[in-house]
Amino acid sequence: MPFLYSLLYTLAFLALLPYFAYQAIFNRKYLGNLRGRLWFNPELARDDSKPAIWLHAVSVGETLAAKPLIAALRERYPNHRLIVSTTTMTGQAVAKERLSEADGVCYFPFDWKFTVRRALDAIQPQIVILMESELWLNFLDECRARRIPTVVVNGRISDRSFPRSQKFGFFVRRLYALVTRFLMQSQIDAERAMKLGAPAERVSVSGNLKYDIGGGESPKLAETALQLDAIFALANSPLIAAGSTSDDEERRLLDAFGQLRKSDVCRNVRLLIAPRHPERFSAVAELLAVSGVNFSRRSAATESARNAQVILLDSIGELAAIYRFASLVFVGGSLIPVGGHNILEPALFAKPIIVGPFMQNFREITKDFLRREALIQLRETTANEQVRELSRIFAELLNDQNRARQLGANARQAIEENRGATARTIAAIAELIEA
């Protein structure tokens, strides 16, 4: 099995090389992480004087979800090295910016035996913690050979990935059998893990770590917020913050924003757009230029930025600092079948939140927020109908401050009443480390 898997993995890598080359040349993507993922130039020197805990997050969402866990690990194991790896460049940037408790940040190796062994030799982890659903056969197989326990934390299996995984039952069962422990977000996720091959005695429900994110007032974020306010005068007028947007969502938001500003009571409202992926910054800027709207980019802001109708946040790691200024928040990746993004960061600031119909990645959180009347979710309709619905909801919330405040208060309460996953996760990790 490992040999056949490695062969197929290599063939897939070679088949995708033209795509990687295109992205590297035209979007400057993958250039920064190639050597890191091959571990020819590892960023972390081996240190035999301290045991290591290796936590792997894939991208931005998993990295931010890991923050309370990293802090708790640092408190519980002050004499351990805490190493965080990511797969994406954006995740790497956010990890270096936001995970100050970590001793080092690196890239996760490609899943070849030689790269996996080089990484494990360098870090020498006592335990490997995998955020959510990042499982690789050669990596897990090598960890088992070295008797390194592996634990999936904040585990989830999405509505989209579950049936797809069932189609490859033999391979997935082998993969799941290599994991020492599964700590899943919900009972549904736990049941799916067992159906895919995880031994029942290794699976438990710990809750969602994302509910344990901090109070939203970290000194670093507060400093960033002050800088952004000085540039854009964010506190001076109503602001719609559209975070983590994906392809085609910006156009719909612009159309809804254009309809909104035709109203006399909403004429001074502003829109901030933060695309999810940095390689799309230029494309969104072109869309804004073609639309004729008065806009300013974060990367090229001038004095006139204080009067811009639309702000393009073409930066990494600053979106969370924006939410405190928002009158209302739209969370992207949800108007199209991407699966949605994190609604908890704006909820920390008690903001009214709007999402589209596609929130599979945050299935349980979305259900909980809807039950609590802490969220507004659009129906699955045509793009034009979504534009009209967005414009209507924006206008209603901007004109009904009592309803907006209640939505935000309900969202913040949802976070407070669901905390505790970090403590349960740390207890399970401690069992493995101290066994």
Protein Blocks (a to p, Z undefined) as FASTA:
>chain_A
ZZmmmmmmmmmmmmmmmmmmmmmmmnopoklmmmmmnomaccbdcdfkbccdddddfblm
lmmmmmmmmmmmmmmmmmbccddddfbfklmmmmmmmmmmbgbdcddddfbfklmmmmmm
mnopabdcdehjaccfklmmmmmmnopacddehiacdfklmmmmmmmmmmmmmmmmmpmb
dcdfblklmmmmmmnopafklgccebjfklmpcehpafklmmmmmmmmmmnommlpccdd
dehiaehklmmmmmmmmmmmmpmklmmpccddddfblklmmmmmmmmmmnopacddfklc
cfklmmgfbdcddbehklmmmmmmpmbdcdehklpcnnpaafklmmmnopacdddfblmk
mmmmmmmmmmnopaccdddddfklmmmmmmmmmmmmmmmmmlmmmmmmmmmmmmmmmgoj
lmmmmmmmmmmmmZZ
